[in-house]
Amino acid sequence: MLGLDHNAAYLLWAFGITVVVLGAYGLYLRSRLTAVRRRVLRQAQDERVDYSARNVTAAAPMVTTAHAASSANGPRTP
């Protein structure tokens, strides 16, 4: 019967491991392909929205208590 005499256990284990590894690799590829598909769809949706800098309102100026920077000669002592 198919030559599975003393090598039957080895061949069945090898075949089982191969099926498990290929199944895991198939799930990995499916995950990566769905991620790429999701990324492409998101980029297509983002292209419809105009993110031009002209559409962004400027922030209001902030009041600061910072002093002017000292000169290049170093700080002045009174």
N, C-alpha and C positions, 0 to 999 in steps of 0.2 A: 504494500500500500504506500505509494509515493516515496518509497525509500526512507521512511521515518523510523528506522529501527533504533539504533543506539544514539542517534543524533536528534531524536524527536524533541526532547526537552530543550536542548540548546537552540534548535531552530525555532521552536515556538516562543521561547523567551526573546530571542533576537527579533523575531517578527513583531512581538508585542511591544518591545521597546521602540522599534522603528515606528510603529503606528502611533505610540504616545508622543514621540518627539515630533513627528510630522503634524500631528494634531495641534500640539502646542505652538509650533511654528505657524501653522495656518491661523490660529487665533491671534498671534502676534501681528501677522500681516494684515488681518482684518482690522485690528485696532489701529494700526498705522494708516491704513487707507481711509478709515472713517475720520481720523484726525485731519488728514490732508483734505478730504472732501469738505469737512467743517470749516477749515481755514480758508479754502477757496470761496465757499459761500459767504463767509464773513467779509472777505475782501471785496467781493462783488457788491455786498450791501453797503460797505463803507465807501465805495467809489460813487455811489449815488448821492451821498451826503457831501456837501462842499465844506471842506475844512480849511478854507483859505484864511490867511492871516487878516484879511480885510473884514472878515465876519466876526472877529474876536474883539470884544470891547476891552479897552485899556483899564487897568486897575486905577483906582483913585490914588492920588499922591498921598504919601504918608508923612505925617509930621514927625520930625526927628529932633533929638537933642544933641546930636553928634556935633563935635567941634570941627573946625576946618583942620585939614592935615597940616602937620608941621612942615617947615621948609626943608629943602635938601641939605641945609647946613646943620641941621640938628635942632633940638629944642632950645628956645631962648630962656635964659635965666634973668630975672629982674635985678 
